[in-house]
Each structure stands twice: as structure tokens, then as C-alpha cells.
Amino acid sequence: MSLRIQVTTIVGILLADGWHNVMPETLDLDAYELFDDKLPLHLGGQGGVCPTGATWQEEEGDIWLSAPLTSILAVREKI
């Protein structure tokens, strides 16, 4: 059995610091890479870390959040 989560209907993401309201049209899931200026610090898939992450714009304004997919505890969907 698997859980079916429709990405386009997600309106909230629970991280360790609490719920974050998401603008659904901005949510994107993809591989992530961390950079320091122009030098790569962590390329997706290295170091035994899940390279998939999520990025989205907060509903409250001009704030963007990005997080490894493994840090998402739950999602809230609008049906």
C-alpha cells in the first residue's frame, strides 16, 4: 500500500518547527545541491544523503523555504 499525495493540492507542510502554509503553485520537488558562493559543497546524491528536496513560497509573503524531503513530517492538502 502507498499513500497518494497530490502535490498540486498541498497547502501546508509540517517541519520540525511547525506548520508552514504553502502557495501550492510554487511547490517543487527535485534534486538539490548546496553551494558556497559558486563552489559546490554538496552535490545531490553524495554522502549517503537523500538528494531529493522541496522548495516553496510561503503563503504570507516573499519568503521561500527549501528543505530535504526527509525533513517533511506531514503535508496538509486542500481537497
C-alpha positions in Angstrom: 0.0 0.0 0.0 1.2 3.5 -0.7 -0.1 7.0 0.2 -1.3 9.0 -2.7 -0.4 12.7 -2.2 -1.4 15.1 -5.0 1.5 17.7 -5.0 -0.7 20.4 -6.6 -3.2 20.3 -3.7 -0.6 20.7 -0.8 -1.3 23.8 1.2 0.7 23.0 4.3 4.0 21.3 5.2 5.0 20.2 8.7 8.6 20.6 9.6 10.3 20.3 13.0 9.5 23.9 13.8 5.8 23.7 12.9 3.4 24.0 10.1 4.2 26.2 7.0 1.5 27.5 4.7 2.4 26.8 1.1 1.3 28.6 -2.1 0.6 25.3 -4.0 1.6 26.6 -7.4 5.1 27.3 -6.1 5.8 23.8 -4.6 8.6 22.0 -6.5 10.3 18.6 -5.7 13.7 18.0 -7.3 17.3 17.1 -6.6 19.1 19.7 -4.5 22.7 20.9 -4.4 24.3 23.2 -1.8 26.7 25.9 -2.8 29.0 28.3 -1.1 29.2 31.3 -3.5 29.9 29.4 -6.7 31.6 26.3 -5.2 29.6 23.2 -4.7 29.5 21.9 -1.1 27.1 19.0 -1.6 26.0 17.7 -4.9 22.8 15.7 -4.9 23.4 12.0 -4.2 26.7 12.3 -2.4 27.5 11.4 1.2 24.6 8.9 1.6 22.0 11.7 1.9 18.7 11.6 0.0 19.3 14.2 -2.8 15.6 15.0 -3.2 14.3 18.2 -1.7 11.3 20.5 -1.7 11.1 24.3 -2.2 8.1 26.5 -1.9 6.9 30.1 -1.3 5.2 30.8 2.0 1.6 32.0 1.7 2.4 35.0 4.0 4.7 36.8 1.6 8.0 36.9 -0.1 9.6 34.0 1.8 10.9 30.9 0.1 11.8 27.7 2.0 13.8 24.8 0.9 14.3 21.5 2.8 15.4 17.9 2.2 12.4 15.7 1.5 13.4 13.6 4.6 12.7 16.6 6.9 9.0 16.8 5.9 6.9 15.2 8.7 3.4 15.6 7.2 1.5 17.5 4.5 -1.9 19.2 4.5 -3.9 19.0 1.3 -6.9 21.1 0.1 -9.4 18.7 -1.5 
